Amino acid sequence: MINEVTADKRPHILVVDDSRLMRRAITKILGKEYRLTEASDGEEGWKILQEQEDIQIIFSDLSMPNLDGYGLLERIRNSDIPRIQNVPVIIITGAEDDEETKQRALARGASDFISKPFESIQLRTRTTTHLRLDSTHRQLNETANQLEEQTSRDELTGLANKNYFQQHANKELAFAKRHHGELSILLIQVDNFNKLFTSFGKDAASHVLKEVGHIMLENVRHEDTVARIGVAQLAFLMPSINRIGARQLAERIRKQIEELNIVYDNTTLPTTISAGIAAVAIQRDTSLNEIMDVAKEYLRTALERTNCVVFKEASDSPMEEAAPVGTTSTDASAVTITEAPDLETATALANSDDSATLQPHLSALLERLLPLLDYCNRHLQLGIDEALEKIRQHVRRRD
């Protein structure tokens, strides 16, 4: 079972080879010192690698069905997950594999090679060497992460600080550009913070910021980043979320803080926040400053009214007025979609009563899906070449 929990603390090795005999040979030599998991092709190996986080070394054949060793290497080195991207991959080569074959594997990120038939001493030596290198790499990463966390946190709220937010936001923006994804930024500021500070003092104002930060952390997803970027200003970085989801989140946070009963030194501190949302279409030349400028513009408008969320709908019309307190719509069905939504939103709409809103955007959605459909057809041998060609022709006519 892939998800089986084990108490075995031995180093974990993944062996990917379509030859059962070869897998058993490696297991027989290394099985006493190491815990081995076997996969019969690259697809199975990739699935195991994603699900089992303690794999430290991979032995992989090059010639395999479904997904060969070259394809597995490409997936590993192009992964956005550091533990997968950096795992040592030792390629098992045969007598028929020439120098060109090895160079091709090296170009795709192979860590080392071992030739068939291999000797037990050679196999153990290769394994020990790469385990030590992997262990050293992990320790260095852990130390670096600890140091980074110490220098990237806001001491008062425990949230990320401005420098960390900017660095991480630029990375997420680059990822969104590569994968045609979405990125939203929510700026939040405590209303009338200066008055709160002068009326109740620094400690009371700091207590309010801590409570507001706590509410934001309660709403964070694993992939989100929450930071304090100003005296009373907080930022919410939300990868892979569209304007509908960002709007719902912002309103939920606004309402929770409005209803929060903050008490400090036996004094109730009525607290509200204003928020501006930037959920823009990501283009190749989109910069973080441009997205932040949009969010700041909407935040300024929200602060003039206080206790509200200001955003822009999907259209290119001027920014809409901030809704009165408590009436900001969070109903996705009330949003008019005037540009093609992301695939996740499109899937949800297709299965809802508002599926008709997708009609003007079907061609654009097909264009986005085409690379994935083509990839699935090639690797899963679906036999839909004719249908894919019709889609390409349709897309070309649209262009």
KEKE-3310 file (N, C-alpha, C; in steps of 0.2 Angstrom, whole numbers, plus 5000, padded with zeros to 4 digits):
npx = (5004:5003:5001:5004:5008:5023:5034:5047:5063:5074:5084:5075:5072:5068:5065:5064:5060:5056:5059:5056:5065:5077:5073:5071:5084:5091:5084:5088:5101:5102:5092:5093:5099:5092:5076:5066:5056:5046:5044:5036:5036:5039:5028:5021:5032:5033:5021:5022:5033:5028:5019:5025:5035:5047:5057:5074:5083:5083:5083:5083:5078:5081:5074:5057:5040:5025:5030:5046:5063:5069:5058:5054:5064:5064:5051:5054:5065:5059:5050:5040:5041:5053:5059:5057:5062:5076:5080:5092:5095:5099:5104:5101:5110:5112:5122:5119:5118:5125:5138:5132:5119:5120:5124:5113:5104:5111:5109:5096:5096:5101:5109:5119:5127:5124:5130:5123:5127:5128:5139:5138:5146:5148:5135:5131:5141:5138:5126:5128:5136:5128:5117:5124:5127:5114:5109:5117:5114:5100:5101:5108:5098:5088:5094:5096:5082:5078:5086:5081:5068:5069:5073:5063:5051:5038:5040:5030:5017:5019:5017:5023:5036:5038:5049:5050:5037:5038:5048:5043:5031:5035:5041:5029:5022:5030:5029:5015:5015:5023:5014:5002:4993:4984:4984:4981:4980:4977:4975:4975:4969:4969:4955:4955:4967:4977:4970:4965:4978:4982:4972:4971:4983:5000:5002:4989:4985:4994:4990:4978:4982:4988:4977:4970:4979:4979:4966:4967:4977:4969:4962:4970:4976:4986:4995:4995:5001:5003:5006:5014:5015:5016:5013:5000:4995:4991:4995:4989:4993:4988:4990:4984:4970:4955:4946:4934:4935:4944:4937:4927:4934:4940:4928:4924:4934:4933:4921:4922:4931:4924:4915:4922:4926:4937:4946:4956:4965:4953:4945:4935:4939:4933:4934:4937:4941:4947:4948:4957:4956:4967:4965:4971:4973:4986:5000:5014:5022:5018:5020:5025:5024:5014:5003:5002:5000:4987:4980:4982:4976:4963:4962:4964:4952:4943:4947:4942:4929:4928:4927:4924:4925:4934:4934:4937:4927:4926:4926:4931:4927:4925:4932:4921:4910:4913:4904:4891:4893:4893:4886:4893:4893:4895:4891:4895:4887:4882:4891:4896:4903:4915:4927:4937:4936:4946:4952:4947:4937:4928:4925:4917:4907:4902:4895:4885:4870:4872:4879:4877:4884:4896:4896:4901:4914:4920:4928:4940:4943:4945:4957:4966:4965:4970:4985:4986:4977:4983:4995:4990:4985:4996:5004:4995:4990:4977:4971:4965:4968:4962:4951:4958:4965:4954:4950:4962:4961:4949:4953:4963:4955:4948:4958)
npy = (4994:5011:5022:5017:5018:5018:5012:5010:5016:5016:5022:5027:5020:5021:5010:5010:5001:4991:4978:4965:4956:4963:4973:4965:4960:4972:4974:4963:4965:4977:4977:4974:4984:4995:5003:4998:5003:4997:5001:4998:5006:5022:5031:5025:5026:5040:5043:5037:5044:5056:5054:5048:5055:5053:5047:5045:5042:5038:5024:5021:5014:5017:5013:5011:5006:5017:5028:5033:5033:5045:5054:5053:5059:5072:5076:5076:5085:5096:5099:5108:5106:5106:5094:5084:5089:5089:5077:5063:5054:5039:5032:5017:5008:4998:4986:4990:5004:5018:5031:5043:5041:5042:5055:5061:5058:5064:5077:5079:5079:5068:5060:5051:5035:5018:5002:4988:4971:4974:4975:4970:4977:4989:4994:4996:5006:5017:5020:5023:5034:5044:5045:5051:5063:5068:5069:5079:5089:5091:5095:5107:5114:5114:5121:5134:5137:5139:5150:5159:5160:5166:5179:5183:5185:5195:5202:5207:5202:5189:5186:5185:5196:5212:5211:5198:5195:5202:5195:5182:5185:5189:5177:5169:5176:5174:5160:5159:5166:5156:5145:5150:5154:5161:5175:5183:5198:5204:5218:5224:5235:5242:5251:5268:5268:5277:5285:5276:5272:5284:5286:5275:5270:5263:5249:5244:5246:5238:5226:5225:5223:5211:5203:5205:5200:5186:5182:5183:5173:5162:5160:5157:5147:5133:5136:5150:5167:5177:5193:5207:5222:5236:5249:5247:5239:5225:5211:5199:5186:5177:5163:5155:5158:5165:5181:5179:5170:5177:5188:5183:5178:5190:5197:5188:5189:5202:5203:5194:5201:5213:5207:5203:5204:5213:5215:5225:5227:5228:5236:5238:5237:5243:5237:5238:5234:5239:5235:5231:5223:5216:5207:5203:5200:5189:5193:5191:5202:5207:5215:5214:5227:5233:5225:5228:5241:5242:5236:5245:5256:5253:5250:5263:5269:5261:5264:5277:5275:5266:5250:5241:5232:5234:5232:5226:5221:5208:5215:5228:5240:5256:5256:5249:5256:5255:5243:5246:5243:5226:5222:5218:5208:5190:5181:5170:5168:5180:5187:5194:5186:5192:5189:5175:5162:5155:5137:5130:5137:5137:5124:5122:5131:5124:5114:5119:5129:5140:5138:5142:5154:5152:5150:5160:5158:5146:5143:5149:5142:5129:5131:5133:5121:5112:5109:5101:5090:5086:5081:5071:5062:5058:5051:5043:5036:5038:5039:5050:5058:5064:5071:5080:5087:5093:5102:5110:5116:5123:5132:5139:5146:5154:5163)
npz = (5000:4996:5004:5016:5033:5041:5054:5052:5052:5044:5030:5015:5000:4983:4969:4952:4939:4925:4925:4935:4940:4940:4950:4961:4963:4967:4979:4986:4989:4995:5005:5019:5025:5021:5018:5005:4991:4977:4960:4944:4933:4926:4928:4939:4948:4949:4956:4968:4973:4975:4985:4996:5007:5013:5004:4999:4990:4972:4962:4945:4929:4912:4900:4900:4900:4898:4906:4903:4909:4906:4905:4918:4925:4920:4926:4939:4941:4936:4946:4957:4971:4983:4990:4981:4969:4972:4975:4974:4959:4953:4939:4931:4920:4905:4895:4882:4882:4877:4877:4873:4877:4891:4892:4888:4899:4909:4905:4908:4922:4929:4943:4945:4939:4937:4932:4923:4923:4941:4954:4971:4981:4973:4972:4985:4989:4980:4985:4999:4997:4991:5000:5010:5004:5002:5015:5020:5012:5016:5029:5028:5021:5031:5041:5034:5032:5045:5048:5039:5043:5055:5052:5044:5050:5057:5073:5081:5077:5072:5060:5042:5037:5028:5019:5016:5011:4999:4992:4991:4985:4972:4968:4967:4957:4946:4945:4942:4929:4922:4922:4918:4927:4941:4952:4967:4977:4993:5002:5018:5031:5047:5053:5057:5064:5070:5078:5087:5093:5099:5108:5116:5118:5115:5118:5118:5105:5099:5103:5097:5083:5084:5086:5075:5065:5070:5066:5052:5050:5053:5042:5032:5018:5015:5004:5004:5009:5023:5028:5038:5032:5035:5047:5052:5042:5033:5022:5011:5002:4988:4979:4964:4965:4960:4957:4962:4973:4980:4984:4992:5002:5008:5012:5022:5031:5034:5041:5051:5059:5062:5070:5081:5098:5105:5119:5130:5144:5152:5144:5130:5113:5100:5084:5066:5049:5033:5016:5001:4985:4973:4959:4946:4928:4924:4914:4903:4905:4917:4933:4950:4957:4949:4952:4966:4966:4961:4971:4982:4977:4978:4991:4997:4993:5000:5014:5015:5017:5027:5035:5024:5009:4994:4977:4960:4947:4934:4922:4911:4916:4926:4942:4954:4966:4984:4994:5005:5023:5028:5017:5006:4992:4992:4983:4971:4960:4957:4950:4935:4922:4911:4905:4901:4913:4926:4925:4936:4941:4930:4929:4940:4937:4926:4932:4938:4941:4933:4921:4909:4908:4903:4890:4880:4882:4878:4868:4872:4883:4878:4871:4882:4888:4878:4877:4889:4885:4874:4879:4888:4878:4871:4881:4887:4877:4871:4858:4852:4842:4830:4835:4843:4833:4827:4837:4837:4824:4826:4836:4829:4820:4828:4832)
capx = (5000:5007:5000:5005:5012:5028:5039:5054:5067:5079:5083:5070:5075:5063:5068:5060:5062:5051:5061:5055:5071:5082:5071:5073:5092:5093:5081:5091:5108:5101:5086:5094:5101:5088:5069:5065:5049:5047:5039:5037:5037:5040:5021:5020:5037:5031:5015:5025:5037:5023:5015:5030:5039:5054:5061:5080:5087:5079:5087:5079:5080:5079:5069:5051:5033:5021:5034:5053:5068:5070:5052:5053:5069:5061:5046:5057:5069:5055:5045:5040:5042:5060:5061:5056:5067:5083:5081:5097:5092:5104:5102:5103:5112:5114:5127:5117:5118:5132:5140:5126:5113:5122:5124:5106:5102:5114:5106:5089:5097:5104:5115:5125:5125:5127:5129:5120:5126:5131:5142:5135:5150:5147:5129:5131:5145:5134:5120:5130:5139:5122:5114:5127:5126:5107:5108:5120:5109:5094:5103:5109:5092:5085:5097:5094:5075:5077:5088:5076:5062:5071:5074:5057:5045:5036:5040:5024:5011:5021:5016:5029:5037:5038:5054:5048:5032:5040:5052:5038:5026:5039:5041:5023:5021:5034:5025:5009:5017:5025:5009:4996:4989:4981:4987:4977:4983:4972:4978:4970:4972:4965:4952:4957:4972:4981:4965:4966:4984:4982:4967:4972:4990:5004:5001:4982:4985:4998:4985:4973:4986:4989:4971:4968:4984:4977:4960:4970:4980:4964:4959:4975:4977:4993:4999:4995:5006:5001:5012:5013:5019:5016:5012:4993:4993:4993:4994:4987:4995:4984:4991:4979:4963:4952:4943:4928:4937:4947:4932:4924:4939:4940:4922:4924:4939:4930:4915:4925:4935:4919:4911:4927:4926:4943:4946:4962:4965:4946:4942:4933:4942:4929:4939:4935:4946:4946:4952:4957:4958:4969:4965:4972:4975:4993:5003:5021:5025:5015:5025:5022:5022:5008:4997:5001:4997:4980:4977:4983:4971:4956:4962:4963:4945:4940:4948:4938:4922:4929:4924:4922:4930:4933:4937:4935:4924:4930:4925:4936:4923:4929:4931:4915:4909:4913:4898:4890:4895:4889:4882:4897:4891:4900:4888:4898:4882:4880:4896:4896:4910:4916:4933:4937:4938:4951:4949:4944:4930:4924:4922:4912:4901:4899:4891:4880:4864:4875:4883:4876:4888:4902:4895:4905:4921:4921:4934:4946:4944:4948:4964:4969:4965:4973:4991:4985:4974:4988:5000:4987:4984:5003:5006:4990:4988:4970:4969:4960:4972:4957:4947:4963:4966:4948:4951:4967:4958:4944:4957:4966:4950:4947:4964)
capy = (5000:5017:5026:5014:5022:5013:5014:5008:5022:5015:5026:5025:5020:5020:5007:5010:4997:4987:4971:4962:4952:4969:4976:4960:4960:4977:4973:4958:4967:4983:4976:4973:4991:5001:5001:4999:5003:4996:5003:4994:5010:5029:5033:5022:5029:5047:5043:5035:5049:5062:5052:5046:5061:5051:5044:5049:5040:5034:5020:5021:5012:5022:5011:5008:5008:5022:5034:5031:5036:5052:5057:5053:5064:5079:5078:5077:5091:5102:5099:5114:5104:5105:5088:5080:5092:5088:5070:5060:5049:5035:5029:5010:5007:4992:4986:4993:5011:5021:5038:5048:5039:5045:5062:5063:5057:5069:5084:5079:5079:5062:5061:5046:5029:5011:4998:4981:4968:4977:4971:4972:4983:4995:4997:4999:5012:5022:5021:5027:5041:5049:5046:5056:5070:5070:5071:5085:5094:5092:5098:5114:5117:5115:5127:5140:5138:5141:5157:5163:5161:5171:5185:5185:5186:5201:5200:5208:5198:5182:5185:5187:5204:5215:5209:5191:5195:5204:5190:5177:5187:5188:5170:5166:5179:5170:5153:5161:5167:5150:5140:5153:5154:5167:5177:5189:5201:5207:5223:5226:5240:5243:5258:5273:5265:5282:5287:5270:5273:5290:5286:5269:5269:5258:5242:5242:5246:5232:5220:5224:5221:5204:5199:5205:5195:5180:5181:5181:5166:5157:5160:5156:5141:5131:5140:5157:5170:5183:5197:5214:5226:5243:5249:5244:5236:5218:5209:5192:5184:5171:5160:5151:5160:5170:5187:5177:5167:5183:5193:5179:5178:5197:5198:5184:5192:5209:5201:5191:5206:5217:5204:5202:5208:5214:5218:5225:5231:5229:5241:5235:5241:5242:5237:5236:5234:5240:5230:5232:5217:5216:5201:5205:5195:5189:5193:5190:5208:5210:5216:5215:5234:5235:5222:5231:5248:5241:5234:5251:5261:5251:5251:5270:5270:5258:5268:5283:5273:5261:5244:5238:5229:5237:5227:5227:5215:5205:5219:5234:5246:5259:5253:5249:5259:5250:5241:5247:5238:5220:5220:5216:5202:5185:5176:5169:5168:5187:5190:5193:5184:5195:5186:5167:5161:5149:5131:5127:5141:5135:5117:5123:5134:5120:5109:5123:5132:5146:5135:5146:5160:5149:5149:5165:5157:5139:5142:5151:5137:5124:5133:5132:5114:5109:5106:5095:5085:5083:5077:5065:5058:5055:5047:5037:5032:5038:5038:5055:5063:5067:5076:5086:5091:5098:5107:5115:5120:5128:5138:5144:5150:5159:5168)
capz = (5000:4995:5010:5023:5038:5044:5059:5049:5052:5039:5024:5011:4993:4978:4964:4947:4934:4923:4926:4941:4942:4942:4956:4966:4964:4971:4985:4990:4991:5000:5009:5026:5028:5019:5016:4998:4988:4970:4955:4938:4927:4928:4931:4946:4953:4951:4960:4975:4975:4977:4991:5001:5008:5015:4999:4999:4984:4967:4956:4939:4923:4907:4895:4903:4897:4901:4907:4904:4914:4904:4907:4926:4927:4919:4930:4946:4941:4935:4951:4962:4977:4984:4991:4975:4964:4974:4977:4970:4955:4950:4933:4929:4913:4902:4890:4876:4883:4875:4880:4871:4882:4898:4892:4888:4905:4913:4904:4912:4929:4933:4948:4945:4935:4939:4926:4924:4930:4945:4960:4978:4984:4969:4973:4992:4989:4977:4989:5004:4995:4989:5006:5014:5001:5003:5022:5021:5009:5020:5035:5026:5019:5037:5044:5030:5033:5052:5048:5035:5047:5060:5049:5039:5054:5061:5080:5085:5075:5071:5052:5038:5036:5021:5014:5015:5007:4992:4989:4990:4980:4966:4966:4965:4951:4941:4944:4938:4922:4918:4922:4916:4933:4944:4958:4970:4983:4997:5007:5024:5036:5053:5052:5062:5069:5073:5084:5092:5096:5103:5113:5121:5119:5111:5120:5116:5098:5097:5105:5091:5077:5085:5086:5068:5062:5071:5062:5045:5050:5054:5036:5027:5015:5015:4999:5005:5013:5026:5031:5040:5028:5037:5054:5053:5036:5032:5015:5010:4995:4987:4973:4961:4967:4956:4960:4966:4979:4984:4986:4997:5008:5010:5016:5028:5036:5037:5045:5058:5063:5064:5076:5086:5104:5107:5126:5133:5151:5154:5139:5124:5108:5093:5078:5060:5044:5026:5012:4993:4982:4966:4956:4939:4923:4924:4908:4904:4908:4924:4938:4957:4958:4946:4956:4972:4965:4960:4978:4986:4975:4981:4999:4999:4993:5006:5020:5015:5019:5032:5036:5018:5004:4987:4972:4953:4943:4928:4916:4912:4918:4931:4949:4957:4973:4990:4996:5012:5028:5028:5011:5000:4989:4991:4980:4965:4954:4955:4946:4928:4919:4905:4902:4902:4920:4926:4924:4942:4941:4924:4931:4945:4934:4922:4936:4942:4937:4929:4916:4902:4908:4900:4883:4876:4883:4877:4864:4876:4888:4875:4870:4888:4889:4873:4879:4893:4882:4869:4883:4890:4872:4869:4886:4889:4871:4871:4852:4850:4837:4826:4839:4845:4827:4826:4842:4835:4819:4829:4840:4824:4817:4833:4832)
cpx = (5004:5007:5001:5010:5017:5032:5046:5058:5073:5078:5079:5072:5069:5067:5063:5063:5057:5053:5061:5062:5077:5080:5073:5080:5094:5091:5085:5098:5107:5096:5087:5096:5096:5081:5068:5058:5050:5042:5041:5038:5037:5033:5020:5025:5035:5025:5018:5029:5033:5020:5019:5035:5046:5059:5068:5084:5082:5084:5082:5082:5078:5073:5063:5045:5030:5025:5041:5057:5069:5064:5052:5058:5067:5056:5049:5061:5065:5049:5046:5041:5050:5063:5061:5062:5074:5085:5087:5093:5098:5101:5105:5104:5114:5120:5126:5117:5125:5133:5134:5120:5114:5122:5117:5103:5104:5111:5099:5090:5099:5109:5121:5122:5128:5125:5127:5125:5130:5134:5139:5139:5149:5141:5128:5135:5141:5129:5122:5133:5133:5118:5117:5126:5119:5106:5111:5116:5103:5096:5105:5103:5088:5087:5096:5087:5074:5080:5084:5070:5063:5071:5068:5051:5044:5036:5033:5018:5013:5020:5023:5030:5037:5043:5052:5042:5033:5043:5047:5033:5029:5039:5035:5020:5024:5031:5019:5010:5018:5019:5002:4991:4987:4984:4983:4981:4978:4976:4973:4973:4967:4962:4954:4962:4976:4976:4965:4972:4984:4977:4968:4979:4993:5002:4994:4982:4989:4994:4980:4976:4987:4983:4969:4973:4981:4971:4963:4973:4975:4961:4964:4975:4985:4998:4999:5000:5003:5006:5010:5018:5019:5014:5005:4991:4996:4991:4993:4988:4992:4985:4985:4972:4961:4949:4937:4930:4940:4942:4928:4928:4939:4934:4922:4928:4936:4925:4917:4928:4929:4915:4916:4926:4933:4943:4954:4962:4958:4943:4941:4936:4938:4934:4936:4941:4943:4950:4951:4960:4961:4969:4965:4974:4982:4996:5010:5025:5022:5020:5021:5020:5015:5002:4996:4998:4989:4976:4977:4978:4964:4956:4961:4955:4941:4941:4944:4931:4922:4925:4920:4927:4929:4937:4935:4932:4928:4930:4931:4933:4927:4927:4924:4915:4910:4906:4897:4892:4890:4885:4886:4895:4897:4897:4891:4893:4880:4885:4896:4902:4911:4923:4933:4939:4943:4948:4945:4937:4926:4921:4917:4906:4898:4894:4886:4874:4866:4879:4883:4881:4895:4902:4900:4913:4924:4928:4941:4948:4947:4955:4968:4970:4969:4980:4990:4982:4979:4993:4997:4986:4990:5005:5002:4988:4980:4967:4964:4963:4967:4954:4952:4964:4960:4948:4956:4964:4953:4948:4960:4961:4948:4952:4963)
cpy = (5006:5021:5023:5017:5016:5016:5013:5015:5021:5020:5023:5026:5018:5017:5007:5007:4992:4979:4969:4959:4958:4972:4971:4959:4966:4977:4968:4960:4973:4982:4976:4980:4996:4998:5003:4998:5002:4999:5000:4999:5017:5032:5031:5025:5036:5047:5042:5041:5055:5060:5050:5051:5059:5048:5049:5048:5037:5030:5019:5018:5017:5020:5007:5010:5014:5028:5032:5035:5043:5056:5058:5059:5071:5081:5080:5083:5097:5103:5106:5113:5102:5098:5083:5083:5090:5081:5067:5054:5046:5031:5022:5009:5000:4992:4990:5001:5014:5028:5043:5047:5043:5052:5065:5063:5063:5076:5085:5079:5073:5063:5057:5040:5023:5006:4991:4976:4972:4973:4974:4978:4989:4998:5000:5006:5018:5024:5025:5034:5046:5050:5051:5063:5072:5072:5077:5091:5096:5096:5106:5117:5119:5121:5134:5142:5141:5149:5161:5165:5166:5178:5187:5186:5193:5199:5201:5203:5191:5181:5186:5194:5206:5212:5202:5191:5197:5199:5184:5178:5187:5181:5167:5169:5175:5163:5154:5162:5161:5145:5143:5153:5160:5169:5183:5191:5205:5212:5225:5231:5241:5250:5262:5271:5271:5285:5282:5271:5278:5290:5281:5267:5263:5251:5240:5242:5240:5226:5219:5221:5213:5200:5199:5200:5188:5178:5179:5175:5160:5155:5158:5148:5139:5135:5147:5160:5176:5187:5204:5218:5234:5243:5246:5241:5229:5216:5201:5190:5177:5168:5156:5152:5166:5176:5185:5175:5173:5187:5189:5179:5185:5198:5194:5187:5198:5208:5199:5196:5211:5214:5202:5206:5208:5218:5219:5230:5233:5234:5237:5240:5239:5242:5234:5237:5236:5237:5232:5225:5218:5209:5202:5199:5195:5188:5192:5196:5211:5210:5216:5222:5235:5232:5226:5238:5247:5240:5241:5256:5259:5251:5258:5272:5267:5262:5274:5282:5270:5255:5241:5235:5232:5233:5229:5221:5213:5210:5224:5240:5249:5255:5254:5253:5253:5249:5244:5242:5232:5218:5218:5209:5196:5179:5175:5169:5175:5190:5188:5191:5187:5193:5179:5166:5156:5143:5128:5131:5138:5128:5118:5126:5129:5115:5113:5126:5138:5144:5139:5152:5158:5149:5154:5163:5150:5139:5144:5145:5131:5125:5132:5125:5110:5106:5100:5089:5082:5079:5070:5060:5054:5050:5042:5034:5032:5038:5044:5060:5067:5072:5082:5090:5096:5104:5113:5119:5125:5134:5142:5148:5156:5165:5172)
cpz = (5000:5001:5016:5027:5041:5049:5058:5048:5047:5033:5019:5004:4988:4972:4958:4941:4932:4923:4933:4944:4944:4949:4962:4968:4968:4978:4989:4992:4996:5005:5016:5029:5026:5018:5009:4996:4980:4966:4948:4932:4930:4931:4938:4951:4954:4956:4967:4977:4978:4984:4997:5002:5010:5011:4999:4993:4979:4963:4951:4933:4918:4902:4899:4900:4901:4902:4908:4909:4913:4906:4915:4928:4926:4924:4937:4946:4940:4941:4955:4969:4979:4985:4985:4970:4965:4975:4972:4966:4951:4944:4932:4922:4911:4897:4883:4876:4882:4879:4879:4876:4889:4897:4891:4895:4910:4912:4907:4919:4933:4937:4947:4940:4938:4933:4928:4920:4935:4951:4966:4981:4980:4971:4980:4992:4986:4982:4995:5003:4994:4995:5010:5011:5002:5010:5023:5018:5013:5026:5033:5024:5026:5041:5041:5031:5040:5052:5045:5039:5052:5058:5044:5043:5057:5068:5083:5084:5074:5063:5049:5038:5029:5016:5012:5010:5000:4989:4987:4985:4973:4963:4963:4959:4945:4940:4940:4931:4919:4917:4920:4921:4935:4950:4961:4976:4987:5002:5012:5029:5041:5052:5058:5067:5073:5079:5089:5096:5101:5109:5118:5122:5115:5112:5118:5108:5095:5098:5099:5085:5078:5084:5078:5064:5064:5067:5055:5045:5050:5047:5030:5025:5016:5010:5000:5010:5016:5029:5033:5036:5029:5044:5056:5047:5035:5025:5015:5003:4994:4980:4970:4964:4963:4960:4964:4973:4983:4987:4992:5003:5012:5015:5022:5033:5039:5042:5052:5062:5066:5070:5082:5092:5107:5114:5128:5139:5153:5150:5133:5118:5101:5087:5072:5055:5037:5022:5004:4990:4975:4964:4948:4934:4923:4916:4909:4907:4914:4929:4945:4959:4955:4950:4963:4972:4964:4967:4982:4984:4978:4988:5001:4998:4998:5012:5020:5018:5026:5033:5030:5014:4997:4982:4965:4950:4937:4922:4917:4913:4924:4938:4952:4964:4978:4992:5003:5017:5028:5022:5005:4998:4989:4987:4973:4959:4952:4951:4939:4925:4912:4902:4904:4909:4920:4926:4930:4942:4936:4926:4936:4942:4929:4925:4940:4938:4932:4924:4910:4902:4904:4893:4879:4877:4882:4873:4867:4880:4885:4873:4876:4889:4884:4874:4884:4890:4877:4873:4886:4884:4871:4875:4888:4883:4870:4864:4850:4846:4833:4829:4841:4839:4825:4831:4840:4829:4822:4833:4835:4821:4821:4833:4826)
residu = (MET:ILE:ASN:GLU:VAL:THR:ALA:ASP:LYS:ARG:PRO:HIS:ILE:LEU:VAL:VAL:ASP:ASP:SER:ARG:LEU:MET:ARG:ARG:ALA:ILE:THR:LYS:ILE:LEU:GLY:LYS:GLU:TYR:ARG:LEU:THR:GLU:ALA:SER:ASP:GLY:GLU:GLU:GLY:TRP:LYS:ILE:LEU:GLN:GLU:GLN:GLU:ASP:ILE:GLN:ILE:ILE:PHE:SER:ASP:LEU:SER:MET:PRO:ASN:LEU:ASP:GLY:TYR:GLY:LEU:LEU:GLU:ARG:ILE:ARG:ASN:SER:ASP:ILE:PRO:ARG:ILE:GLN:ASN:VAL:PRO:VAL:ILE:ILE:ILE:THR:GLY:ALA:GLU:ASP:ASP:GLU:GLU:THR:LYS:GLN:ARG:ALA:LEU:ALA:ARG:GLY:ALA:SER:ASP:PHE:ILE:SER:LYS:PRO:PHE:GLU:SER:ILE:GLN:LEU:ARG:THR:ARG:THR:THR:THR:HIS:LEU:ARG:LEU:ASP:SER:THR:HIS:ARG:GLN:LEU:ASN:GLU:THR:ALA:ASN:GLN:LEU:GLU:GLU:GLN:THR:SER:ARG:ASP:GLU:LEU:THR:GLY:LEU:ALA:ASN:LYS:ASN:TYR:PHE:GLN:GLN:HIS:ALA:ASN:LYS:GLU:LEU:ALA:PHE:ALA:LYS:ARG:HIS:HIS:GLY:GLU:LEU:SER:ILE:LEU:LEU:ILE:GLN:VAL:ASP:ASN:PHE:ASN:LYS:LEU:PHE:THR:SER:PHE:GLY:LYS:ASP:ALA:ALA:SER:HIS:VAL:LEU:LYS:GLU:VAL:GLY:HIS:ILE:MET:LEU:GLU:ASN:VAL:ARG:HIS:GLU:ASP:THR:VAL:ALA:ARG:ILE:GLY:VAL:ALA:GLN:LEU:ALA:PHE:LEU:MET:PRO:SER:ILE:ASN:ARG:ILE:GLY:ALA:ARG:GLN:LEU:ALA:GLU:ARG:ILE:ARG:LYS:GLN:ILE:GLU:GLU:LEU:ASN:ILE:VAL:TYR:ASP:ASN:THR:THR:LEU:PRO:THR:THR:ILE:SER:ALA:GLY:ILE:ALA:ALA:VAL:ALA:ILE:GLN:ARG:ASP:THR:SER:LEU:ASN:GLU:ILE:MET:ASP:VAL:ALA:LYS:GLU:TYR:LEU:ARG:THR:ALA:LEU:GLU:ARG:THR:ASN:CYS:VAL:VAL:PHE:LYS:GLU:ALA:SER:ASP:SER:PRO:MET:GLU:GLU:ALA:ALA:PRO:VAL:GLY:THR:THR:SER:THR:ASP:ALA:SER:ALA:VAL:THR:ILE:THR:GLU:ALA:PRO:ASP:LEU:GLU:THR:ALA:THR:ALA:LEU:ALA:ASN:SER:ASP:ASP:SER:ALA:THR:LEU:GLN:PRO:HIS:LEU:SER:ALA:LEU:LEU:GLU:ARG:LEU:LEU:PRO:LEU:LEU:ASP:TYR:CYS:ASN:ARG:HIS:LEU:GLN:LEU:GLY:ILE:ASP:GLU:ALA:LEU:GLU:LYS:ILE:ARG:GLN:HIS:VAL:ARG:ARG:ARG:ASP)
# end
